[in-house]
């Protein structure tokens, strides 16, 4: 992976990281998330004002998002009792269309559409969009999600990715999340074609192969950046990497298609 190191250092890395955090936007995100969840629980569970049965995933769920985050990934956990109703090759599209229709009823003037594995809800007033993925939870904590292109259900394991991020972050003096945010800002500033899960996986792999920074503070970000970009430069070209925690495949080249299309899942229903 031929990536050059940046020419600058980070003399005030703690303030730099604070400036990258989602900050006050988190309150708006939480409000939208709960509105969406309430609308879906009203239909699927006949419950009013219920904000249970949801999980934020992606960079936001791994606490690695930065303040200009535009895509927010959310799983809505479907009741298991309806599972058999959505078997067969039409099941994925029918469940996504049901979610779409519920959200259109809630947000009448908002652009909402099905996009292969998710329902996209574009909030123009907030400059971000939610990608709502209805899914059935399995006994092992993984989820079966619908894929209209495959006309079937596939498996995703975001909880394992979230747990791996937290474990490594706690072990490495909270540097993993700090550094993942820095890497996102660098990617955006330089137009580098890398998805968020790939960034977090590479950051995880970097810290996993060295103990030099286990107890380092943010004042060492210049050295971490130097060594991280050296680590990237030395990576062989790969078609995919194994994502942190879940060990599911994530491709090494970003494309215009959504992240869930890029990820190769390890099973389908």
Protein Blocks (a to p, Z undefined) as FASTA:
>chain_A
ZZdddfbdcfblmlmmmmmpnklmlmmmmmmmmmmmmmmmmmmnopghiaghiacehjll
nopacfklcbdcddddddfklmmmmgcjklmmmmmmmmmmmmmmmmmmbccddehjaccd
ddfknopacddddddddfkopacdddfklopaddddfklmmmmmmmmmmmnoolmmmmmm
mmmmmmmmnopacdfklmmmmmmmmmmmpcklmmccfklmmmmmmmmmmmmmmpccdfbd
cdehjlpacdfbdcfbdfklmpccfbdZZ
